[in-house]
Structure formats: C-alpha cells, structure tokens
C-alpha cells in the first residue's frame, strides 16, 4: 500500500557532493520518522541520519557537518545533502519511513536503494 522511491545516487570523486531524494506515496495517514540508512560492501546496514515529525535531526558522528537531512511533510519527501564525500561513504543508501497507514496499522517501509560510489 506504501512505496518509497529514491533518486540521486551516482559516481563522484572524493570531495564532491550529491543530493539524495526519497518520496513516499500510497495509503499514508501520517509519517512518524524518516531516515537514511546505508550498507557498505562487506558491512552491516547502519543508520546515517533520521528526522522525526518534530523536526529534530540525528546523524552519525562521522557524517555530522557533511550530511544534512531535511523533510517536507506536505510532500512526504526526505532529502539527504551529502558534501565533502569520502571513499568510505561508498555504499547503497536506503530511505526508510515509519508510518501509520490509513488503516491505522503502523509499520516500516524501505526504498529500493540507490548506489553512491566515491572514487579516490
């Protein structure tokens, strides 16, 4: 009933920038928290940044000052601005949302993932 779609991944040289976007659509009553996760090669998935409905953001210490998460509640979208990219940022980035469907059921949804590759 709900889908998340990501855009904006690509191949970038170290020091470059990317902007990732995610749009949620479907039978949504209200979105609680939205966030971005990533899975690097050979690593477990980790939370990069999140933004609840109240608007107070959280992020990994390693990305603070370089990554900025933002949200548009009216459009059900969340963006991740990534600056000063490093090779260790290379990963598949996933959008996530915890939300109430119009049926009143609460659950998490995941996007399909978008590849970010940072070259030395």
Buried (B, 14 or more C-beta within 10 A) or exposed (E): EBEBBBEBBEEBEEEBEBEBBBBBEEEBEEBEBBBBBBBBEEEEEEEBBBBBBEEEBBBEEEBEEBBBBBBEEEEBBBBBBBBEBBEEBBBBBBBBBBBBBEEEEEEEBEBEBBEBBBEE
